[in-house]
């Protein structure tokens, strides 16, 4: 099969290789999926750029979609031919989705409704599941004001849609007028352009009554400004699923304590079995109802994998970056 891989950290153009790789065989409890698409996420490019390698060669990417080609012992034969989307394809494994085939535990290949495209399927494993879990951690948001940081980004766009479905009033931060229009189309009631406006002051002005009830943020290292600045209500909740600074983050503990802030952190790769099951079931229902808009940005061929990684690093694409494998 054709696949992309790297054997050392570095720039995409210098370390990513495309060539032949043996087709994996499904073991007991596994399925073999012929992949149609592979999704490229920020975590994928960060791993390639600088995270220590746990294997000699790594086929990158955790997200993808395709068709079950074969099954291992103990897996229902009727799954052969099923359209599926993948989660945690390359999590703690050497072989991810940036290849024509992947073998992985059957539970990690989830049925994809016929009306949902393979490119949309490549956006579900990290962006959509992260959004689902973030909204779950936010609690009952009906009638409450939720601030979503990066409301037109891959995860944020799903957060906007899911929060609105649960009855929230949504304020989203964006980096351009085009992203503002997009976030509003997806359901955001208001947007704040962080490149042109003072974020905290404008959020307070829009939220009123002491600030927002919930903040959903991808960058824990910068969320303190909203608490110190008074943009989060007392007894408010912050949900974070990442940070630009992954080592030591400082924040005004006294202000957080005296405002009784609730902080919920999670890693989408490491959900509990119960959380994962609930998230997959909930997302499946939304897909069956055709209730989500999937933002597909730039699309690349396998041979252009380095350019795909560069597009994610540069943030030049509005929507999820997808590699077409068929």
ABEGO torsion letter per residue (X at the ends): XBBBBBABBEBAAAABBBBBBBBBBBBBGBBBBBBABBBBBAAAAAAAAABBBABABBBBEABBBBBBABBBBGBBAAABGBBBBBBGAABGBABBABBABBBBBAAABBBBBAABBAAAAAAAAAAAAAAAAAAAAAEBABGBBBBBBGAABAAAAAAAAAAAAAGBBBBBBBABAAAAAAAAAAGBABBBBAAABBAAAAAAAAAEGGEBABBBBABAAAAAAAAAAGABBBGBBBBBAEBABABBBBBBAAAAAAAGBBBBBBBAAABBAAAAAAAAAAAAAAAAAGABBBBBBBBBBAAAAAAAAAAAAAGABBEBBBBBAX
